[in-house]
Amino acid sequence: MSLLRGALAQALTLALLALAALVRARLGAVFPGLTAFSLFYPVIMAAALAGGWPAAATALAGGGLLGGWFMLEPVGAASPIPAHVAVNLGLYAFAGACIAAGGLYLRALLARQRANTLRLAERELRYRTLFDTVSEGFALLQAVRGADGRLVDYQVLEANPAILRLLGLDASVIGRRQSELTPRASEAWLQACGRALDGIPVSVEYQSPATGRWYQIRLSRVMAEQFAQVVQDITDQKAAEAHQAEMFDELNHRVKNNLAMVSSLLNMQARGASAEVSTQLQRAVGRIHAISDVHASLCRSGRKDDVDLAAYLGDLCRRLEGSVIENERVRITLAAEPAILAVDRAVALGVVVNELITNAAKHAYPAPASGEIAVRLSRTDHTLVLSVTDHGPGLPDPPGAGLGMRLVRSMVQQIGGDLEVEGGPGAVFRVRLPDAPAGPFAAAPPQGRLL
């Protein structure tokens, strides 16, 4: 194919040379003083552009021969070449070579420009194909700011078919402002768009009031005053999450009911057993309740994997104050910072607190003594600190090695914590749990009618 193009370029060059020679001969008859080479310069340029350096070399050589022939014709071929003819030939060769070089450079620029144009066209085709066929909705938006620089509106620059289909719109929205499409758009939505323009990716969930379907909308900055909106239908995902939540709640209810059944059986056995056996059975019931309280907390909060530890400890202390301590002679106080904890760790700490409070009520304040048991939950340098303190006579030396204390140490070790014990007067049991999640529950992303 390249050989054919080269041959065609050479043929075109020869044809142009012949045409230029013919025109020069006709004009020379009318204007005897006409220069011999002037009509061959355009041929050199055209040959360089059309066929590259082979055609340009042909045009340069052919023009020199024809031009020299025109200059020598009046004198005769047998006469020696005059000096002015030799000078004109040299000047023509130099000028023609410069024109050929310029033509070749221009040809290279044009070839590069064509290649860039083809690449851009290919990219545009790929982008347009992706833009039109992707299942996620996409829109490119231009910010509209008020006189104070605050975002007050935006214009839809582009919208792919998917977003038009998902939101029930048509192509007429392109070029229009959001205020024209939704005159009463919420301020929360504009604030979310403003955060995206500030370079903070935003993700919100939105339920369409018209169809009831759920969408996840992601906003991100594209340019200084432009941002993209990506929309994905998550209705099926929401339905699956709701079904999973129902199953989880059902499981929690069943676990809670089964634990209640076990504690009832132990209570029945305790009523017919000896005093020592009854005491141990009642303590086992307390441990079961400590686990049951976790599942009750999960049911109330709607969370699946972690527990609001402060609320859980509050429920646990209230239950113990009503079931373990008679006649309200011992008061349990709780001071807890907001914290979250995985279910397994919360269960272990609940069993620990249950054992420590039960031991303090029995040994620090035996009937008819009265006093206070303080439960504290705080955070220090990313470490969760849980303490149970009483003001009784103190601990035996060495501290007790009964089942309760062995259980406490086992639970603390199981969750990777450290147990500190300080004695007399009174007793302090302190559990340090490193790398605990900081702060209260993270707020869920706002949901509602943001568009």
ROLOMAR-396035 format. One record per residue: x, y, z of N, C-alpha, C in turn; residue number from 0. Coordinates in steps of 0.1 Angstrom, whole numbers, m for minus. Example, Ala and Ser with C-alpha at 12.3 -4.5 7.8 and 13.67 -1.06 7.14 Angstrom:
     n.u     n.v     n.w    ca.u    ca.v    ca.w     c.u     c.v     c.w   seq
     132     m57      78     123     m45      78     132     m33      78     0
     128     m22      71     137     m11      71     129       0      79     1
! end
This chain:
     n.u     n.v     n.w    ca.u    ca.v    ca.w     c.u     c.v     c.w   seq
       8     m12       0       0       0       0       9      13       0     0
      20      12       8      29      24       8      36      26      m5     1
      39      14     m12      46      16     m25      36      22     m35     2
      24      18     m35      14      24     m44      12      39     m41     3
      12      43     m29      11      57     m25      23      64     m30     4
      35      58     m29      47      65     m33      47      66     m48     5
      43      56     m56      42      57     m70      32      68     m75     6
      21      69     m68      11      79     m72      17      93     m69     7
      25      94     m58      30     107     m55      41     111     m65     8
      49     101     m70      58     104     m80      52     108     m93     9
      41     101     m97      33     104    m109      27     118    m108    10
      22     122     m96      16     135     m95      27     146     m96    11
      39     143     m90      50     152     m91      54     155    m106    12
      56     144    m113      59     145    m127      49     153    m135    13
      36     150    m132      25     158    m139      26     172    m136    14
      28     176    m123      29     190    m119      41     197    m126    15
      52     189    m127      64     195    m133      61     198    m148    16
      54     188    m155      51     190    m169      42     202    m170    17
      32     203    m161      22     214    m162      30     228    m160    18
      39     228    m150      46     240    m147      55     244    m159    19
      61     234    m165      70     237    m177      62     242    m189    20
      50     237    m191      41     241    m201      37     256    m199    21
      33     258    m187      28     272    m184      40     282    m185    22
      52     277    m181      64     286    m182      67     289    m196    23
      66     279    m205      69     281    m219      59     290    m226    24
      46     289    m222      36     298    m228      39     312    m223    25
      41     314    m210      43     327    m205      56     333    m210    26
      67     325    m212      80     330    m217      79     336    m230    27
      69     330    m238      68     336    m252      62     350    m251    28
      54     352    m241      47     365    m240      56     375    m232    29
      63     369    m222      71     378    m213      85     372    m214    30
      94     377    m223     107     371    m224     116     372    m212    31
     114     382    m203     122     383    m191     118     375    m179    32
     108     366    m181     102     359    m170     113     349    m164    33
     114     348    m151     124     339    m145     120     325    m148    34
     131     317    m148     129     303    m152     124     293    m141    35
     126     297    m128     124     287    m118     112     290    m109    36
     105     301    m110      95     305    m101      83     296    m100    37
      79     290    m111      68     281    m111      71     267    m105    38
      84     264    m103      87     250     m98      87     250     m83    39
      88     262     m76      88     262     m62      75     256     m56    40
      63     260     m61      51     254     m56      50     239     m59    41
      56     234     m70      56     220     m73      64     213     m62    42
      76     219     m58      84     212     m48      76     211     m35    43
      69     222     m31      61     222     m18      50     212     m19    44
      43     211     m30      32     202     m32      37     187     m31    45
      49     185     m38      55     172     m38      59     167     m24    46
      65     176     m17      69     173      m3      57     170       6    47
      46     177       5      34     175      13      28     162       9    48
      27     159      m5      20     147      m9      28     134      m8    49
      41     134     m11      48     122     m12      61     121      m4    50
      64     131       4      75     131      13      88     134       6    51
      99     129      12     112     133       6     115     127      m8    52
     110     115     m12     113     110     m26     106     119     m36    53
      94     123     m34      87     132     m44      93     146     m43    54
      97     151     m32     103     164     m31     117     164     m39    55
     125     153     m37     137     152     m45     135     152     m60    56
     125     145     m64     122     144     m78     118     158     m83    57
     109     165     m75     105     178     m80     117     188     m80    58
     126     187     m70     137     196     m70     146     194     m82    59
     149     181     m85     158     178     m96     152     181    m109    60
     139     177    m111     132     180    m123     130     195    m126    61
     127     203    m115     126     217    m117     139     223    m121    62
     151     218    m115     164     224    m119     167     221    m133    63
     164     209    m138     167     206    m152     158     214    m162    64
     145     215    m159     137     222    m167     140     237    m167    65
     142     242    m155     146     257    m154     159     260    m161    66
     169     251    m160     181     253    m167     180     253    m182    67
     171     244    m186     168     243    m201     162     256    m206    68
     153     261    m198     147     274    m202     157     285    m203    69
     167     285    m193     176     296    m193     187     294    m204    70
     190     282    m208     199     279    m218     194     279    m233    71
     181     278    m234     175     277    m247     178     288    m257    72
     178     301    m253     181     311    m263     196     310    m267    73
     205     305    m258     219     305    m262     222     293    m270    74
     216     282    m267     219     269    m274     226     259    m265    75
     224     247    m268     229     237    m259     244     235    m260    76
     250     238    m272     264     236    m274     273     247    m267    77
     267     258    m264     274     269    m258     278     266    m244    78
     289     272    m238     292     270    m224     281     276    m215    79
     280     271    m203     270     277    m193     274     290    m188    80
     267     301    m190     270     314    m185     271     314    m170    81
     278     323    m165     279     324    m150     266     327    m143    82
     258     336    m149     245     339    m143     236     327    m142    83
     237     318    m152     229     306    m152     233     297    m140    84
     246     296    m139     251     287    m128     247     293    m115    85
     248     306    m113     244     312    m100     229     310     m98    86
     221     312    m108     206     310    m107     203     295    m103    87
     211     286    m109     209     272    m106     212     269     m91    88
     223     275     m87     227     273     m73     217     279     m63    89
     212     291     m66     202     298     m58     189     289     m58    90
     186     284     m70     174     276     m70     175     263     m62    91
     187     257     m63     189     245     m55     188     248     m40    92
     194     259     m35     193     262     m21     178     265     m17    93
     172     274     m25     158     278     m22     149     266     m23    94
     151     258     m33     142     246     m34     144     236     m23    95
     157     235     m18     159     226      m7     152     231       6    96
     153     244       8     146     250      19     131     248      19    97
     126     250       7     111     248       5     108     233       8    98
     116     224       2     113     210       4     114     206      19    99
     124     212      26     125     209      41     113     215      48   100
     109     227      44      97     232      50      84     224      48   101
      83     219      35      72     210      32      72     197      40   102
      84     191      41      85     179      49      82     181      63   103
      86     192      69      83     195      83      68     197      85   104
      62     204      75      47     207      76      40     193      74   105
      45     185      65      39     171      63      40     163      77   106
      51     164      84      52     157      96      42     162     107   107
      41     176     107      31     182     116      17     177     113   108
      14     177     100       0     173      96      m2     158     100   109
       8     150      98       7     136     101       5     134     116   110
      13     142     124      11     141     139      m3     146     143   111
      m8     156     136     m21     162     139     m32     152     136   112
     m30     145     125     m40     135     121     m40     123     131   113
     m28     119     135     m27     108     145     m34     112     158   114
     m31     124     163     m37     129     175     m52     130     174   115
     m57     134     162     m71     135     160     m78     121     160   116
     m71     111     154     m76      98     154     m76      92     168   117
     m65      95     176     m65      90     190     m76      97     198   118
     m78     110     196     m89     116     203    m103     111     199   119
    m104     108     186    m117     103     182    m119      89     188   120
    m108      81     189    m110      67     195    m113      68     209   121
    m107      78     217    m110      80     231    m124      84     232   122
    m128      94     224    m142      99     225    m152      87     222   123
    m149      79     213    m158      67     210    m158      58     222   124
    m147      55     228    m147      46     240    m154      53     251   125
    m152      66     254    m158      73     264    m173      73     262   126
    m177      76     249    m192      77     246    m198      63     248   127
    m191      53     244    m197      39     245    m199      36     260   128
    m188      38     268    m189      36     282    m200      44     288   129
    m200      57     284    m210      67     290    m224      62     287   130
    m226      57     275    m240      53     271    m244      39     276   131
    m235      30     279    m238      17     282    m236      13     297   132
    m229      21     304    m227      17     318    m240      17     326   133
    m241       7     335    m254       6     343    m256      16     353   134
    m245      22     358    m246      32     368    m249      46     362   135
    m257      53     368    m261      67     363    m249      76     366   136
    m247      85     356    m236      95     357    m241     108     352   137
    m238     119     359    m241     132     354    m229     141     358   138
    m226     151     349    m216     161     351    m223     174     353   139
    m219     180     364    m227     192     369    m217     204     370   140
    m222     216     367    m215     228     368    m220     237     379   141
    m212     241     389    m216     249     400    m221     263     396   142
    m231     267     403    m236     281     401    m236     288     415   143
    m228     298     416    m226     305     429    m233     318     429   144
    m236     322     441    m242     335     443    m232     346     445   145
    m236     358     447    m227     369     448    m218     368     460   146
    m222     361     470    m213     359     482    m204     346     480   147
    m204     340     468    m195     328     466    m201     315     471   148
    m213     316     476    m219     303     482    m226     296     470   149
    m226     283     471    m232     274     461    m247     276     462   150
    m254     280     452    m268     282     452    m276     273     442   151
    m269     268     432    m275     260     422    m264     253     414   152
    m268     244     405    m259     238     396    m266     235     383   153
    m258     234     372    m264     231     359    m259     218     354   154
    m268     211     348    m265     197     343    m258     199     329   155
    m246     195     329    m238     196     316    m240     183     308   156
    m239     171     314    m241     159     308    m248     149     317   157
    m256     140     310    m263     130     318    m264     117     309   158
    m260     106     314    m260      94     306    m274      88     306   159
    m277      78     297    m290      72     297    m294      65     310   160
    m284      60     317    m287      52     329    m293      61     340   161
    m287      73     341    m292      82     352    m306      88     348   162
    m308      90     335    m322      94     331    m332      83     334   163
    m328      71     331    m337      60     334    m340      58     349   164
    m329      58     357    m331      56     371    m339      67     378   165
    m337      79     374    m345      90     380    m357      94     373   166
    m361      87     362    m373      90     355    m373     103     348   167
    m361     107     342    m360     120     335    m358     117     320   168
    m357     128     312    m354     127     298    m342     136     295   169
    m338     136     282    m326     143     278    m328     158     279   170
    m340     163     281    m343     177     282    m336     184     294   171
    m332     175     304    m326     181     316    m312     186     313   172
    m306     181     303    m292     186     299    m292     201     296   173
    m284     208     302    m283     223     300    m292     231     310   174
    m301     224     317    m309     231     327    m303     231     341   175
    m309     240     349    m304     241     363    m312     232     372   176
    m306     228     383    m313     220     393    m326     227     398   177
    m325     240     400    m337     247     405    m349     246     396   178
    m346     244     383    m357     243     373    m363     229     374   179
    m355     219     378    m360     205     378    m366     202     392   180
    m360     207     402    m366     205     416    m366     219     423   181
    m376     227     422    m376     240     427    m374     241     442   182
    m378     230     450    m377     230     464    m366     221     469   183
    m355     221     463    m344     212     467    m339     216     481   184
    m336     206     489    m333     208     503    m319     215     504   185
    m317     222     515    m304     229     517    m294     218     520   186
    m298     207     526    m288     196     529    m282     191     516   187
    m290     190     506    m284     185     493    m274     195     487   188
    m277     208     488    m267     218     483    m254     218     491   189
    m256     216     504    m244     215     513    m236     203     509   190
    m242     191     506    m235     179     502    m227     182     489   191
    m234     189     479    m227     193     467    m215     202     470   192
    m217     211     479    m206     220     483    m194     213     488   193
    m197     203     496    m185     195     502    m178     187     491   194
    m186     182     481    m179     176     470    m170     185     462   195
    m175     198     460    m167     208     453    m155     212     461   196
    m155     210     474    m143     213     482    m133     201     482   197
    m136     191     474    m127     179     474    m130     168     483   198
    m142     169     490    m145     158     500    m155     149     493   199
    m152     137     490    m162     127     484    m174     126     493   200
    m186     126     488    m198     125     495    m206     113     490   201
    m211     105     499    m220      94     496    m232      94     504   202
    m244      94     498    m257      95     505    m266      84     499   203
    m276      81     507    m286      71     503    m299      79     502   204
    m307      76     492    m319      84     489    m330      75     485   205
    m342      76     491    m353      68     486    m363      77     479   206
    m366      73     467    m375      81     458    m389      81     464   207
    m395      92     467    m409      92     472    m419      87     461   208
    m415      88     448    m424      84     438    m425      69     436   209
    m413      63     436    m412      49     433    m409      40     445   210
    m404      46     456    m400      39     468    m387      32     466   211
    m380      33     455    m367      26     453    m356      34     460   212
    m346      27     464    m334      33     471    m323      35     461   213
    m316      46     462    m304      49     454    m292      53     463   214
    m280      49     459    m268      54     465    m263      65     455   215
    m260      77     460    m256      88     452    m242      92     457   216
    m232      92     448    m218      96     452    m215     108     444   217
    m209     118     451    m205     131     445    m190     132     447   218
    m184     137     436    m169     139     437    m165     150     427   219
    m155     158     431    m151     169     423    m143     164     410   220
    m146     171     399    m140     168     386    m130     179     383   221
    m135     191     383    m127     203     381    m130     213     392   222
    m125     225     391    m126     235     401    m141     238     404   223
    m149     239     394    m163     243     395    m172     232     389   224
    m167     220     387    m175     209     382    m174     197     391   225
    m185     190     392    m185     178     400    m193     167     394   226
    m190     155     397    m198     143     391    m207     138     401   227
    m218     133     395    m228     126     404    m230     112     398   228
    m228     102     406    m229      88     402    m240      82     410   229
    m250      76     403    m262      70     410    m263      55     407   230
    m265      48     418    m267      33     417    m279      29     424   231
    m287      20     418    m299      15     424    m295       4     434   232
    m299       7     447    m295      m3     457    m308      m9     464   233
    m319      m9     457    m331     m13     463    m330     m28     467   234
    m324     m36     458    m322     m51     462    m313     m52     474   235
    m303     m44     474    m293     m45     486    m300     m41     499   236
    m309     m31     498    m316     m26     510    m326     m37     514   237
    m332     m44     505    m341     m55     508    m334     m66     515   238
    m322     m69     509    m314     m80     515    m310     m76     530   239
    m306     m64     531    m302     m59     545    m313     m60     555   240
    m325     m56     550    m337     m56     559    m340     m71     563   241
    m339     m80     553    m341     m94     556    m331     m99     565   242
    m319     m96     563    m308    m100     573    m310     m95     587   243
    m315     m82     587    m318     m76     601    m329     m83     607   244
    m339     m87     600    m350     m95     606    m346    m108     611   245
    m337    m115     603    m332    m128     608    m323    m126     620   246
    m315    m115     620    m307    m113     632    m315    m110     644   247
    m326    m102     642    m334     m99     654    m341    m112     659   248
    m345    m120     649    m351    m133     653    m342    m142     661   249
    m329    m142     656    m319    m150     663    m316    m145     677   250
    m316    m131     678    m313    m125     691    m325    m129     701   251
    m337    m128     696    m349    m131     704    m348    m146     709   252
    m344    m154     699    m344    m169     703    m333    m171     713   253
    m321    m165     711    m310    m167     721    m314    m162     735   254
    m321    m150     735    m325    m144     747    m336    m153     754   255
    m345    m158     746    m355    m167     752    m349    m180     758   256
    m339    m185     750    m333    m198     755    m325    m195     767   257
    m318    m184     768    m311    m181     781    m320    m179     792   258
    m332    m172     789    m342    m171     800    m347    m184     805   259
    m349    m194     795    m353    m207     799    m343    m214     808   260
    m330    m213     804    m320    m219     812    m319    m213     826   261
    m320    m200     827    m319    m193     840    m331    m197     849   262
    m343    m199     842    m355    m204     850    m353    m218     855   263
    m347    m226     847    m344    m240     852    m335    m240     864   264
    m324    m232     863    m314    m231     874    m321    m225     886   265
    m330    m216     885    m337    m210     896    m346    m221     903   266
    m352    m229     895    m360    m240     900    m352    m250     908   267
    m340    m253     902    m331    m262     909    m326    m256     922   268
    m323    m243     922    m317    m236     934    m327    m236     945   269
    m340    m236     943    m350    m235     953    m351    m248     961   270
    m347    m259     955    m347    m272     962    m334    m277     966   271
    m324    m269     964    m310    m274     967    m306    m269     981   272
    m294    m273     986    m289    m268     998    m284    m254     996   273
    m281    m248    1008    m278    m233    1007    m265    m231     999   274
    m255    m239    1000    m243    m237     992    m245    m239     978   275
    m252    m250     974    m255    m253     960    m264    m242     954   276
    m274    m237     962    m283    m227     958    m276    m214     954   277
    m266    m211     963    m258    m199     960    m250    m200     947   278
    m244    m211     945    m237    m213     932    m246    m212     920   279
    m258    m218     922    m267    m218     911    m272    m204     908   280
    m274    m196     918    m279    m182     916    m268    m174     910   281
    m255    m177     913    m244    m170     906    m244    m174     891   282
    m246    m187     888    m247    m191     874    m258    m184     867   283
    m269    m182     874    m281    m174     868    m276    m160     865   284
    m269    m154     874    m264    m140     871    m255    m139     859   285
    m246    m149     858    m238    m150     846    m246    m151     833   286
    m256    m159     833    m265    m161     821    m272    m147     818   287
    m276    m141     829    m283    m128     827    m273    m117     821   288
    m260    m118     825    m251    m109     819    m249    m111     804   289
    m250    m123     799    m250    m126     785    m263    m122     779   290
    m274    m125     785    m287    m121     780    m289    m106     778   291
    m283     m98     787    m284     m84     786    m277     m79     773   292
    m267     m85     769    m260     m81     756    m270     m83     744   293
    m277     m94     744    m286     m96     733    m298     m86     734   294
    m302     m83     746    m313     m73     747    m308     m60     742   295
    m295     m56     745    m290     m43     740    m289     m43     725   296
    m285     m54     719    m285     m55     704    m298     m53     698   297
    m309     m59     704    m322     m58     699    m327     m44     699   298
    m324     m37     710    m328     m23     712    m321     m14     702   299
    m308     m15     700    m300      m6     692    m301      m9     678   300
    m305     m21     674    m305     m24     659    m292     m27     653   301
    m281     m27     662    m268     m30     657    m266     m45     657   302
    m256     m50     649    m254     m64     647    m241     m69     653   303
    m231     m61     652    m217     m66     655    m211     m60     668   304
    m217     m49     673    m211     m42     684    m222     m37     693   305
    m218     m33     705    m227     m30     716    m223     m16     722   306
    m233      m8     725    m231       4     732    m228       0     747   307
    m215       1     750    m211      m5     763    m216       3     775   308
    m217      16     773    m222      24     785    m237      20     788   309
    m245      19     777    m259      15     780    m260       1     785   310
    m252      m8     780    m252     m22     785    m248     m23     799   311
    m238     m15     803    m234     m15     818    m245      m9     826   312
    m252       1     821    m263       6     829    m274      m4     831   313
    m278     m12     821    m288     m22     823    m283     m33     833   314
    m270     m36     831    m265     m47     840    m265     m42     855   315
    m261     m30     857    m260     m25     871    m274     m24     877   316
    m284     m20     869    m297     m19     874    m303     m32     878   317
    m300     m42     869    m305     m56     872    m298     m61     885   318
    m285     m60     886    m278     m65     898    m283     m58     910   319
    m285     m45     910    m290     m38     922    m303     m43     926   320
    m311     m47     917    m325     m52     921    m325     m67     924   321
    m315     m75     920    m316     m89     922    m306     m95     932   322
    m294     m89     933    m284     m94     941    m284     m88     955   323
    m288     m75     956    m287     m67     968    m301     m66     974   324
    m303     m71     986    m317     m70     992    m318     m57    1000   325
    m330     m52    1001    m333     m40    1009    m326     m27    1006   326
    m320     m27     994    m314     m15     989    m303     m10     998   327
    m296     m19    1005    m286     m15    1015    m273     m11    1008   328
    m271     m16     996    m259     m13     989    m263      m6     976   329
    m257       5     973    m260      12     961    m249      10     951   330
    m253       9     938    m243       7     927    m244      20     919   331
    m232      27     917    m232      39     909    m224      36     897   332
    m228      42     886    m221      40     873    m218      53     866   333
    m205      55     862    m201      66     854    m194      61     842   334
    m200      62     830    m194      55     818    m194      65     807   335
    m182      66     800    m180      74     788    m186      66     776   336
    m192      73     766    m197      66     755    m186      58     748   337
    m189      45     745    m179      36     738    m187      25     731   338
    m181      20     721    m186       8     715    m176      m4     716   339
    m182     m16     716    m173     m27     717    m179     m39     710   340
    m171     m48     704    m175     m59     698    m183     m68     707   341
    m193     m76     702    m202     m84     710    m194     m93     720   342
    m184    m100     714    m177    m110     723    m170    m103     734   343
    m164     m91     732    m157     m84     743    m167     m79     753   344
    m179     m74     748    m189     m69     757    m194     m80     766   345
    m196     m92     760    m201    m103     769    m191    m106     780   346
    m178    m107     776    m167    m110     786    m167     m99     797   347
    m168     m86     793    m168     m76     803    m180     m76     812   348
    m191     m80     806    m204     m81     814    m203     m92     824   349
    m197    m103     820    m195    m114     830    m185    m109     841   350
    m174    m102     837    m165     m97     847    m172     m88     857   351
    m180     m78     852    m186     m69     861    m196     m76     870   352
    m203     m86     864    m213     m93     872    m206    m100     884   353
    m195    m107     881    m187    m114     892    m182    m104     902   354
    m176     m93     898    m170     m83     907    m181     m77     916   355
    m192     m73     910    m203     m67     919    m209     m77     928   356
    m211     m90     923    m216    m100     932    m207    m103     944   357
    m194    m104     941    m184    m106     951    m183     m95     961   358
    m184     m82     956    m184     m70     965    m196     m70     974   359
    m207     m73     968    m220     m73     977    m219     m84     988   360
    m212     m95     985    m212    m106     994    m201    m104    1005   361
    m189     m99    1001    m178     m99    1010    m175     m85    1015   362
    m177     m75    1007    m174     m61    1012    m185     m56    1021   363
    m197     m59    1018    m209     m54    1026    m218     m66    1030   364
    m213     m75    1038    m222     m86    1043    m233     m80    1052   365
    m245     m86    1051    m257     m81    1058    m253     m80    1073   366
    m257     m70    1080    m266     m59    1075    m258     m46    1071   367
    m246     m48    1067    m238     m36    1063    m243     m30    1051   368
    m240     m17    1049    m244      m9    1037    m232      m2    1031   369
    m233       2    1019    m222       9    1013    m225      12     998   370
    m214      14     991    m215      17     977    m205       9     968   371
    m209       5     957    m200      m1     947    m200       8     935   372
    m188      13     931    m187      22     920    m181      15     908   373
    m189      17     897    m184      11     884    m181      23     875   374
    m169      23     869    m164      34     861    m159      29     848   375
    m162      36     837    m157      33     824    m152      45     818   376
    m139      45     815    m132      57     809    m122      53     798   377
    m117      63     792    m107      61     781     m95      69     784   378
     m83      62     783     m70      69     785     m61      64     774   379
     m56      73     766     m46      70     755     m50      58     747   380
     m63      58     742     m68      47     733     m69      34     741   381
     m70      35     754     m72      23     762     m84      24     770   382
     m93      14     769    m105      14     777    m103       9     791   383
    m107      17     801    m104      13     815    m118      11     822   384
    m120      m1     827    m132      m4     835    m128      m8     849   385
    m134      m1     859    m130      m4     873    m143      m6     881   386
    m141     m15     891    m152     m18     901    m145     m16     914   387
    m151      m6     922    m145      m2     935    m155      m4     946   388
    m150      m9     958    m159      m9     970    m151      m3     981   389
    m158      m1     993    m151       5    1004    m153      m4    1016   390
    m151     m17    1014    m152     m27    1024    m140     m29    1032   391
    m138     m40    1039    m126     m42    1048    m114     m45    1040   392
    m115     m48    1027    m103     m51    1019    m103     m66    1015   393
     m92     m69    1008     m91     m82    1002     m82     m91    1011   394
     m85    m104    1011     m76    m114    1018     m62    m114    1011   395
     m53    m119    1018     m39    m120    1013     m35    m135    1013   396
     m33    m141    1002     m34    m135     988     m49    m133     984   397
     m52    m126     973     m66    m124     969     m72    m138     966   398
     m86    m138     967     m93    m150     966     m90    m158     953   399
     m90    m171     954     m88    m179     942    m100    m188     939   400
    m112    m183     942    m124    m191     940    m128    m191     925   401
    m139    m198     922    m144    m199     908    m146    m185     902   402
    m152    m176     911    m155    m163     905    m143    m155     900   403
    m132    m155     909    m120    m148     905    m113    m155     893   404
    m113    m168     893    m107    m175     881    m115    m172     869   405
    m128    m171     870    m136    m167     858    m133    m153     853   406
    m131    m144     863    m127    m130     860    m114    m129     852   407
    m104    m136     858     m91    m136     851     m92    m142     837   408
     m99    m153     836    m101    m160     823    m107    m151     813   409
    m118    m143     817    m125    m135     807    m116    m123     803   410
    m108    m117     812    m100    m106     809     m89    m111     800   411
     m83    m122     802     m72    m128     794     m78    m131     780   412
     m90    m136     779     m96    m139     766     m98    m127     757   413
    m101    m116     762    m103    m104     754     m90     m95     753   414
     m79    m101     757     m66     m94     756     m64     m82     765   415
     m70     m82     777     m69     m71     786     m59     m75     797   416
     m58     m65     806     m49     m66     818     m58     m63     830   417
     m56     m72     841     m64     m70     853     m54     m65     864   418
     m58     m54     870     m51     m48     882     m60     m49     894   419
     m54     m53     905     m61     m55     918     m54     m47     929   420
     m61     m38     935     m56     m30     946     m64     m32     958   421
     m57     m35     970     m64     m38     982     m63     m27     992   422
     m70     m28    1003     m73     m22    1015     m68      m9    1019   423
     m76      m1    1026     m90      m5    1028     m98      m4    1016   424
    m108     m13    1014    m116     m14    1002    m109     m22     992   425
    m114     m23     980    m108     m30     969    m111     m24     956   426
    m101     m24     947    m103     m18     933     m99     m29     923   427
    m108     m32     914    m105     m41     903    m105     m33     891   428
     m94     m33     883     m93     m24     872     m89     m32     860   429
     m97     m32     849     m95     m39     836     m91     m29     826   430
     m79     m31     820     m74     m22     809     m75     m30     796   431
     m82     m24     786     m84     m31     773     m78     m22     762   432
     m67     m26     757     m60     m17     747     m67     m18     734   433
     m64      m7     726     m69      m6     712     m84      m7     711   434
     m91      m2     721    m106      m3     720    m111       8     710   435
    m122       6     703    m127      17     694    m130      29     702   436
    m127      41     696    m128      54     703    m141      60     700   437
    m147      67     710    m158      76     708    m171      69     707   438
    m182      76     706    m195      71     706    m198      65     692   439
    m210      60     691    m214      54     678    m212      64     667   440
    m207      60     655    m206      68     644    m220      71     638   441
    m223      83     635    m236      86     630    m238      80     616   442
    m250      74     614    m253      69     601    m254      80     591   443
    m252      77     578    m253      88     568    m267      92     567   444
    m269     105     565    m283     111     564    m290     104     553   445
    m303     101     555    m311      95     545    m324     103     544   446
    m329     104     533    m342     111     531    m342     117     517   447
    m351     127     516    m353     133     503    m343     145     501   448
    m331     141     496    m320     151     494    m321     157     480   449
    m327     150     470    m327     156     457    m338     167     455   450
! end
